[in-house]
Amino acid sequence: MIKNTRALLGKVLGAAGLLTALPALAAETVSTSNPYGIDALWSQGDFVAKGTLIILLIMSASTWYVGIVKLLEQRRLIKQGHELLGHHGVDLQKAATELADEGMYSAVAQAGIEAAAEHKGELANRVDLNTWVAMAISDAVDSTSHHMQNGLSVIATVGSTAPFVGLFGTVWGIYHALVKIGTSGQASIDKVAGPVGEALIMTAIGLAVAVPAVLGYNWLVRRNKLVLDNVRVVSGRLHASLLNTPSR
């Protein structure tokens, strides 16, 4: 009886000790950091790995900065275009020239007005007003089209090159894994897990930078077409109003 009691007491004390140790084991597990994450990549990587990561971060920041700036610019120009379409005749000319749009609709209007003012004397005898004003407005619209392309080349470059930059980091990580295998003489998981993890992280970051750039580029190009369509409609109405405006 006494022997059985001692055995039962030992089991109870053992269970109590295990329950007491469980919180400490759990805390130790939580406090253990991931040895193959981004923190380990930065702390254990060489200057090539860190440089590749910095380049990818710069490319991502450039994409988001240019994309947000272009989006705000396009929203403003689309709104201004819709407002200008509510004017007609001389009011349209005045509203377009006084518009603070950094040389978009105002540049087209100014080019048309100056062309109409210059059409006199020998020039008027050689070229009719319709052709002369159309040439000036067309040149201004082309200049506007080139202006709308500013910044898109940055996003296109990031979208096309970021996967290859990430692939370079992948190749470099695999190279480090092979070097560790060669120097240690054994292909154990603890020797190659770090470099291989570094390689996979570089691939993932490269794709994470490239995919938003490609999607953003296609979206911004589509919105650019909407802006240019508004510019062409406004320029057509300006052209007609200049032809109907009495010569000064």
Secondary structure by P-SEA (a helix, b strand, c coil): caaaaaaaaaaaaaaaaaaaaaaaaaaaaaaccccccaaaaaacccaaaaaaaaaaaaaaaaaaaaaaaaaaaaaaaaaaaaaaaaccaaaaaaaaaacccccaaaaaaaaaaaaaaaccccccccccaaaaaaaaaaaaaaaaaaaaacaaaaaaaaaacaaaaaaaaaaaaaaaaaaaaaaaccccccccaaaaaaaaaaaaaaaaacaaaaaaaaaaaaaaaaaaaaaaaaaaaaaaaaaacccc
